[in-house]
């Protein structure tokens, strides 16, 4: 049985939905190439340069062109593709948490 969400916002779902979504985001984060990443000229670059390959940073995504060996394409792609919906969802969650009674507000 699913617990009632402490956030009366349909965009967040039930308490169990929130925990499941957070677990999915955490899994994608852990599976992706460590940062920092950067972007320039329409390409996304992973900075995960290994001792064996000190030529980086390498383009992770560059409109179908060369992708560096230090990047984890499948997991990085999932991380990037889900970021468009994960980030707004996390912002809603953070906003709701910060507005809860008892949360100390900055001065």
C-alpha positions as CSV (number, residue, x, y, z in Angstrom):
1,X,0.0,0.0,0.0
2,X,1.3,3.4,-1.0
3,X,1.8,6.1,1.6
4,X,0.1,9.4,1.1
5,X,2.6,12.0,-0.2
6,X,3.4,14.8,2.2
7,X,3.3,17.1,-0.8
8,X,-0.2,17.7,-2.2
9,X,1.1,18.2,-5.7
10,X,0.1,15.7,-8.4
11,X,3.4,16.4,-10.2
12,X,5.3,14.7,-7.4
13,X,3.0,11.7,-6.9
14,X,2.7,9.6,-3.8
15,X,5.4,9.2,-1.1
16,X,6.4,5.9,-2.7
17,X,6.5,7.5,-6.1
18,X,8.8,10.2,-4.8
19,X,11.2,7.6,-3.3
20,X,11.1,5.6,-6.5
21,X,11.8,8.6,-8.7
22,X,14.7,9.7,-6.4
23,X,16.2,6.2,-6.6
24,X,16.0,6.3,-10.4
25,X,17.7,9.7,-10.5
26,X,20.4,8.5,-8.1
27,X,21.0,5.4,-10.2
28,X,21.4,7.4,-13.4
29,X,23.8,9.8,-11.6
30,X,25.9,7.0,-10.3
31,X,26.0,5.2,-13.7
32,X,27.0,8.3,-15.7
33,X,30.6,9.4,-16.3
34,X,31.9,11.4,-13.4
35,X,32.1,15.2,-14.1
36,X,32.8,17.8,-14.6
37,X,31.2,18.0,-18.0
38,X,31.1,21.0,-20.3
39,X,29.5,22.1,-23.5
40,X,30.7,24.1,-26.5
41,X,29.6,24.4,-30.1
42,X,26.7,22.0,-29.7
43,X,28.8,19.3,-28.2
44,X,28.8,17.9,-24.6
45,X,32.2,16.9,-23.3
46,X,33.0,14.5,-20.5
47,X,36.1,15.3,-18.6
48,X,36.8,11.8,-17.3
49,X,40.3,11.4,-18.7
50,X,42.2,8.3,-17.7
51,X,45.9,7.7,-17.4
52,X,45.7,5.5,-20.6
53,X,44.1,8.3,-22.5
54,X,45.4,11.8,-21.6
55,X,44.1,13.5,-24.8
56,X,40.7,14.5,-23.4
57,X,38.3,16.0,-22.7
58,X,36.3,14.0,-25.2
59,X,32.9,14.9,-26.8
60,X,30.2,12.8,-25.2
61,X,27.7,13.9,-27.8
62,X,28.5,15.9,-30.9
63,X,25.7,15.4,-33.4
64,X,26.7,11.9,-34.2
65,X,30.5,12.5,-34.6
66,X,33.4,11.1,-32.6
67,X,32.8,10.0,-29.0
68,X,35.7,9.7,-26.6
69,X,36.6,6.4,-25.0
70,X,36.4,7.8,-21.5
71,X,32.7,8.5,-21.8
72,X,30.0,5.9,-20.9
73,X,27.6,6.5,-23.9
74,X,24.6,4.4,-22.9
75,X,24.5,5.6,-19.2
76,X,25.5,9.2,-20.0
77,X,22.8,9.4,-22.7
78,X,20.2,8.2,-20.2
79,X,21.4,10.8,-17.7
80,X,21.2,13.6,-20.3
81,X,17.8,12.5,-21.7
82,X,16.2,12.2,-18.3
83,X,17.7,15.5,-17.0
84,X,15.0,17.5,-18.9
85,X,12.3,16.0,-16.8
86,X,14.3,15.2,-13.6
87,X,15.5,18.7,-13.0
88,X,12.1,20.4,-13.0
89,X,10.7,17.6,-10.9
90,X,13.6,18.1,-8.4
91,X,13.0,21.8,-8.3
92,X,9.3,21.3,-7.4
93,X,10.4,18.9,-4.7
94,X,13.0,21.2,-3.3
95,X,10.6,24.1,-3.4
96,X,7.9,22.1,-1.5
97,X,10.5,21.0,1.1
98,X,11.8,24.5,1.7
99,X,8.3,25.8,2.2
100,X,7.3,23.3,4.8
101,X,6.7,24.5,8.4
102,X,9.7,24.3,10.6
103,X,12.2,24.7,7.7
104,X,14.6,27.5,8.7
105,X,14.5,30.3,6.1
106,X,17.8,32.1,5.2
107,X,18.0,35.7,6.5
